[in-house]
């Protein structure tokens, strides 16, 4: 019989092979952290190291959510991200015929809207004008400001190359 943590581990090993081919190391790390949290939960809740996929029911999911919110002290969105990764593994098991019913069928993943705020032009100007004694810190500032103006995430800026900058319709340089 198929075991949940073991299937999760196999999934993560497959992801490792795909790093650089549509998968990032960070994504693999997140899945691995989810697997570990799940293993801790199973040990804490059931005093066993793994659980059969067929034993996963709706109640298991709600207990895991409660564990994440109460024992781990996570907020709703962080808990939902862990549950989303568990759902991915459960869907994989369902699609492979390892389980007959989807325990997530009637479970609603909840996310709260979060106002992340934004920097005012005045705050951004202060950051841009700040001088640092350490050159590396100045470079971090420049990358941050660049991200603010372009909307690019850090990882996208990190991966940016000259090939990504092209002359566009208006004869100006654009990030493509």
N, C-alpha and C positions, 0 to 999 in steps of 0.2 A: 504494500500500500504506500501511496505517495505521502510524504510528510512536508508540512508547510515550510519550516525553516530550511530544510534541505532543498526544496524546489526554489526558494528564494535565493539560496546560495548558488545553485546552478545557474539561475537567471543572471546573477551578478557576474559570475565567471564568463558567461557568454557576452555580457556587456563589455567586460574588460578587453575582450578580443576585438571589439569594434571601436575602441578609442581612436579618434582621428578620422573615423569613417561615419560621421553623423552623430557620434557620441563623445562627450567630453569626460575627462577624468573626474571632474566635479560631479557630474551626473551619477557616475558609478559610485563615488564616495557617498552621495546622498542615499542611494539604494542600499549600500552596505550599512550605513548608519541605521536605516529603517529596519533592516534585517536584525541588527543587534538589539534595537529597542524591542522588536517583536519577540526575540528570544528571551530577553529579560522579563518581558510581560508574561510569557508562557511559564517561565520558571517561577515567577512571583505568584501568579494566579492559580496555576495547576500543579506546581511542584514537579514538573517534567521538563525535559530538554527540548522536546518537539511535539507537535500535535498532528494527527492525521488530517489530511485535507477534508475527508468526509465528516470529520467532527467539527468543522468550522460552520457555525450557524450565526444567525443574526445576533444572538446574545453575545457571542464571542467578539463581534465587531464593537458592540456598544460597551462591553467591558474593557476592550482595548482603548476605546476613546476615553472612557472614564479614567483609566490608568494614565494616559498621556496628560489629561487635564489636571488630575489630582496628584498622582504620585510624582510625575515629572514636572508638574507646574507649568506646562505649556499653555499658551493662549489658543483660542479656537482655530486660527489660521494655521499655526504650526502643527497642531494635532491633525487638522484636515489634510495637510500635506503628507504626513505619515500614513494616514488612512488611504489617501489616494494611491500611494505606492503599494500598500497592501492590496487594494482593489485591483491594481494592475496585475499582481501575482495571482490573485483569485480568478480574474478574468482569463489569464493564461491557462490556469488549471481547468477552468470550465470549457474553454475552447479546445483544449487537448482531450477532453472527455474524462479527465481524472476526477471530476465531481459532476453530479447530475443537476444540481441547482445552484444558482448564484446567491450566496448569502447577502450580497450587497443589493439584491433586487429591490427591497423596500427601505433601504437605508439611504437617507439624504445627507450627503456631505454638505456641511455648512461652512461658508466662508463669510467673514465680516468685512464690510467695506472699511478700508483704512485710509485716513487722510494723511498722506506722507508729508504734506506741506511742501513748500518750495522756498527758494532763496529769492529775496527781493533784489532788484538791480543794485541797490546800495550795498547789500551784503556781498553780492558777487564782486562788486568793485573793490571792496575791502580785501577780499581774498586775492584778487588779481594784483593788487598793489602791495600786498604783504611781501616783505623781503625775508629770506631765510639765510642763516649763516651756513647751513648745510645744503650743498647743491642738489642732492638727491631729494630733499624735502621740497625744494623749488620745482623739481621735475614732477613730483607727485601732484603739487598744486596745479601745474600746467595741464597735466592729464585730466585732473578733475574739472578744471574750467573748460577744457576742450569737450569733455563729455557733457557738460551743462549746455554748451552751445549747439552741439550736434545731436544730442539725445542718444548717443551711443553708450552702451553699457561698457564697463571697464574691460571685460573680456574681448569685446569687439574692437576696442581701441588697441588692446594688446596685440590682437591678430591683424591689425590694419597694416597693409603694405602699399608701396608705391603703385602697384598694379590696380589697387582699389580706387585710385584717384584718377579721374579722367575728365577730359574737356567735354562739356555737354552742349546742349542746344543753344545756349546763350554765350558760347565761347569762353565760359568760365570753368574753373576746376570744381568738380563735384565728387563726393565720395559715393562710389557705386557699389 
